[in-house]
């Protein structure tokens, strides 16, 4: 039904996107409530796709406002907040994906910090944010990915030492 949300003559795209957000959020809630492991990741991907379309058409402020109205003033979840638009080749995506997975699998915070320091030129980029966001979309039951994405954002904004100091 919402495969193509591009402009259709005679239709209000804004209203269609708002309805799509409502329907996708409702489907996600239903699948999450029933722990439907097959359809929940699909609903999550659809919801993320609709959010990206809203941001592309109307901006992040519209998405945040609509989400707040839809959920009774709940903030937009971090996993739905699209990263900056950065294009990557398949090889670069795979390389960054492997690097991020290796970082996530470090055994403790000390090793994690050392790995990030060593690979900061790759991991503290908007490209890496795009990749970890994509990993979150296909691994919705891995909260460590969301935690690490937040850590990368903090490290980009305040520095690696300050980001890891907030953990302890």
Secondary structure per residue as TSV (DSSP state, phi and psi in degrees):
chain	resnum	aa	ss	phi	psi
A	1	X	-	360.0	-42.7
A	2	X	-	-108.1	27.0
A	3	X	S	-61.2	-39.0
A	4	X	-	-128.8	108.8
A	5	X	-	-105.0	22.5
A	6	X	S	-70.2	168.0
A	7	X	-	-61.4	131.8
A	8	X	-	-116.9	133.0
A	9	X	T	-52.5	132.0
A	10	X	T	82.9	-1.4
A	11	X	S	-110.7	153.5
A	12	X	-	-91.2	103.4
A	13	X	H	-61.2	-38.6
A	14	X	H	-58.1	-46.2
A	15	X	H	-66.2	-39.0
A	16	X	H	-64.9	-41.2
A	17	X	H	-65.5	-39.6
A	18	X	H	-64.7	-40.8
A	19	X	H	-67.6	-39.9
A	20	X	H	-62.5	-41.5
A	21	X	H	-61.5	-45.6
A	22	X	H	-59.2	-49.8
A	23	X	H	-65.1	-43.1
A	24	X	H	-67.4	-40.5
A	25	X	H	-64.3	-39.4
A	26	X	H	-64.8	-44.2
A	27	X	H	-61.6	-43.4
A	28	X	H	-60.4	-46.0
A	29	X	H	-59.9	-42.7
A	30	X	H	-63.2	-48.5
A	31	X	H	-65.0	-37.6
A	32	X	H	-67.0	-42.8
A	33	X	H	-62.8	-33.2
A	34	X	T	-98.7	7.4
A	35	X	T	48.6	47.1
A	36	X	-	-82.8	94.5
A	37	X	T	-68.6	-19.2
A	38	X	T	-82.5	-47.5
A	39	X	H	-89.0	-20.2
A	40	X	H	-60.1	-47.3
A	41	X	H	-62.5	-33.9
A	42	X	H	-67.4	-45.7
A	43	X	H	-61.2	-37.4
A	44	X	H	-64.9	-42.3
A	45	X	H	-64.7	-42.5
A	46	X	H	-63.7	-45.8
A	47	X	H	-60.2	-43.4
A	48	X	H	-62.9	-40.1
A	49	X	H	-63.7	-43.7
A	50	X	H	-64.3	-40.8
A	51	X	H	-61.6	-41.4
A	52	X	H	-63.8	-37.7
A	53	X	H	-66.5	-40.2
A	54	X	H	-63.0	-45.6
A	55	X	H	-61.7	-42.5
A	56	X	H	-64.9	-32.7
A	57	X	H	-89.5	-42.4
A	58	X	H	-122.0	-13.7
A	59	X	-	98.6	164.1
A	60	X	H	-65.3	-33.1
A	61	X	H	-62.1	-39.6
A	62	X	H	-64.9	-43.4
A	63	X	H	-60.9	-46.6
A	64	X	H	-61.5	-40.8
A	65	X	H	-65.1	-46.9
A	66	X	H	-64.2	-40.2
A	67	X	H	-63.3	-42.7
A	68	X	H	-61.0	-43.9
A	69	X	H	-63.5	-41.3
A	70	X	H	-68.1	-36.1
A	71	X	H	-105.9	6.4
A	72	X	T	74.1	48.6
A	73	X	S	77.0	16.4
A	74	X	-	-74.7	140.8
A	75	X	-	-70.5	155.5
A	76	X	-	-63.1	124.8
A	77	X	-	-61.2	145.6
A	78	X	G	-56.4	-37.1
A	79	X	G	-68.3	-16.6
A	80	X	G	-94.2	-8.3
A	81	X	S	-80.8	108.9
A	82	X	-	-65.6	143.8
A	83	X	-	-73.4	173.9
A	84	X	-	-61.3	156.0
A	85	X	-	-83.2	102.7
A	86	X	-	-129.0	126.3
A	87	X	-	-87.5	138.4
A	88	X	-	-128.5	146.2
A	89	X	-	-74.0	163.6
A	90	X	H	-61.3	-40.0
A	91	X	H	-64.3	-42.5
A	92	X	H	-67.5	-40.6
A	93	X	H	-59.5	-46.3
A	94	X	H	-63.7	-42.2
A	95	X	H	-62.8	-48.1
A	96	X	H	-66.8	-37.9
A	97	X	H	-60.3	-47.5
A	98	X	H	-62.5	-40.3
A	99	X	H	-64.9	-43.5
A	100	X	H	-64.2	-42.1
A	101	X	H	-63.8	-40.7
A	102	X	H	-62.1	-41.4
A	103	X	H	-64.6	-44.6
A	104	X	H	-61.7	-32.5
A	105	X	T	-85.6	4.0
A	106	X	-	-59.5	145.6
A	107	X	S	-72.9	-22.0
A	108	X	S	-156.4	175.6
A	109	X	H	-66.3	-33.6
A	110	X	H	-64.4	-46.3
A	111	X	H	-66.5	-36.9
A	112	X	H	-60.9	-46.9
A	113	X	H	-64.4	-43.9
A	114	X	H	-61.0	-42.0
A	115	X	H	-63.7	-43.2
A	116	X	H	-65.5	-41.3
A	117	X	H	-59.7	-45.6
A	118	X	H	-64.3	-34.2
A	119	X	T	-115.1	23.8
A	120	X	H	-62.3	-30.1
A	121	X	H	-66.1	-23.5
A	122	X	H	-96.0	-40.9
A	123	X	H	-87.0	-22.1
A	124	X	S	-96.1	44.8
A	125	X	S	-122.4	161.8
A	126	X	H	-68.9	-27.1
A	127	X	H	-63.0	-44.6
A	128	X	H	-64.6	-34.8
A	129	X	H	-63.3	-41.2
A	130	X	H	-59.9	-43.7
A	131	X	H	-68.3	-45.8
A	132	X	H	-67.1	-33.0
A	133	X	H	-62.6	-43.5
A	134	X	H	-62.6	-39.3
A	135	X	H	-63.1	-37.9
A	136	X	H	-64.0	-40.4
A	137	X	H	-61.5	-36.9
A	138	X	H	-95.0	-4.2
A	139	X	-	-131.2	61.9
A	140	X	T	-64.2	-19.2
A	141	X	T	-96.8	23.3
A	142	X	-	-119.5	79.9
A	143	X	H	-60.7	-19.9
A	144	X	H	-60.4	-30.3
A	145	X	H	-68.0	-43.1
A	146	X	H	-64.6	-40.0
A	147	X	H	-61.3	-44.4
A	148	X	H	-70.5	-33.4
A	149	X	H	-63.7	-42.9
A	150	X	H	-62.9	-39.6
A	151	X	H	-63.2	-42.1
A	152	X	H	-62.5	-42.6
A	153	X	H	-62.4	-44.1
A	154	X	H	-63.8	-41.9
A	155	X	H	-63.6	-37.0
A	156	X	H	-65.9	-36.6
A	157	X	H	-83.7	-38.4
A	158	X	H	-119.7	-9.2
A	159	X	-	104.8	156.1
A	160	X	H	-64.9	-47.4
A	161	X	H	-58.0	-46.8
A	162	X	H	-63.8	-38.6
A	163	X	H	-63.5	-44.0
A	164	X	H	-75.6	-26.5
A	165	X	H	-64.5	-29.7
A	166	X	T	-70.1	-22.4
A	167	X	T	-75.4	-39.6
A	168	X	-	-76.5	360.0
